[in-house]
Amino acid sequence: MVVEMKWEENIRKVVPYVAGEQPNKPGMIKLNTNECPYPPAPGVEKLAATLDCNALRLYPDSNTTPLVNVLAEYYHVKPEQVFVGVGSDDVLSMAFMTFFNSGKPILFPDVTYSFYDVWADLYRIPYQTCPLDENWHIRPDDYRQPNGGIIFPNPNAPTGILESTEMIEEIIAANRDVIVIVDEAYVDFGGTSVLPLLEKYDNLLVVQTFSKSRAMAGMRIGFCIGSEKLIRYLNDVKFSFNSYTMNYPAQVLGVEAVRDDAYFKSTTAKIVVTRERVKEELKELGFSFPDSMTNFIFATHEKIPAKQIFQALREADIYVRHWDKPRISEYLRITVGTDEQMDKLVSFLKNYVEKNC
């Protein structure tokens, strides 16, 4: 029998977020963590090779000024409306800590990014999940109850569903007394950002990331845009927590990534074309899925259990994501890779389905 030590009574215990598996095998096909299959912009690579290493002995700009400024210019907002963090997870975590303190439960969907309940537990924030409907859509009436804040991704993860701007505005307008966070990690793959709603709603915070569409998951750059007052409150918490959150290389390389807009749009367009082609090929093999507007497909097979397919793919060094959770245990989340990677995936699935159906 394990005896709990007395000092453990005062330790904060949480069930941590479980990230996608990070294998490192020659020839593997890694489609489980929604990384971009293409390299960062050419200017990023060029600048990375010439970074001033002497600058590493100094503390980085705690205000991330160059990156804030280039993002403000790109999204047509004031620099005072931009907050930058170490990946969108850092931004979201800071937002939970800053804005969700009323004691009332915050609201988010039952099938969504699985870090939300982890942060809620970590910061002792009560929460309530609102079930998506049978077609994986948010039901706006569920968000008309008393709450301490609202958060959801758009497009959603892991379903890939994009909600309309009109529906999102309905939720924001009905909850003017709390902060509503729209997590737009995947918006660049065919979605429509709700950033224009910032002109009407000072309680809206829009979060985005460089990890997916800008091919910089390894740099850990995320940001949010909101009213000047919201960003000021976020910075107050950041500077009470850690002044130097983003390192020097991430700041300067992030600026270069934003500047090459043509490459950014070309890369996301290639991923969208591949996604739409693979959707049709998966349909022919007996898979069905919501109409993804992200860089992944959330697929289930009509006859073969998802876990069985997941394990077979893994044995073939093709990695996708599977959750053994209510409502989604029969689905696989498949990141859209290069055309070559997706051809190999589809070829494997074709042979596997033929043998098992």
Salt bridges, closest charged atoms under 4 A:
GLU4 OE2 - LYS13 NZ 3.85
GLU9 OE2 - LYS6 NZ 3.11
GLU21 OE2 - ARG314 NH2 2.55
GLU35 OE1 - LYS30 NZ 2.82
ASP110 OD2 - ARG327 NH1 2.81
ASP141 OD1 - ARG144 NE 3.67
ASP142 OD2 - ARG139 NE 3.21
GLU163 OE1 - HIS137 ND1 3.00
GLU169 OE2 - LYS200 NZ 2.45
GLU170 OE2 - ARG144 NH2 3.42
ASP202 OD1 - ARG176 NH2 3.35
GLU228 OE2 - LYS78 NZ 3.01
GLU256 OE1 - ARG259 NH1 3.91
ASP261 OD2 - LYS265 NZ 2.88
GLU276 OE2 - ARG275 NE 2.78
GLU276 OE2 - LYS279 NZ 2.95
GLU280 OE2 - LYS283 NZ 3.49
GLU281 OE1 - ARG277 NH1 3.02
ASP291 OD1 - LYS279 NZ 2.59
ASP317 OD1 - LYS25 NZ 3.33
ASP339 OD1 - ARG277 NH2 3.07
GLU340 OE2 - LYS344 NZ 3.64
ASP343 OD1 - ARG277 NH1 3.02
GLU354 OE2 - LYS350 NZ 2.83
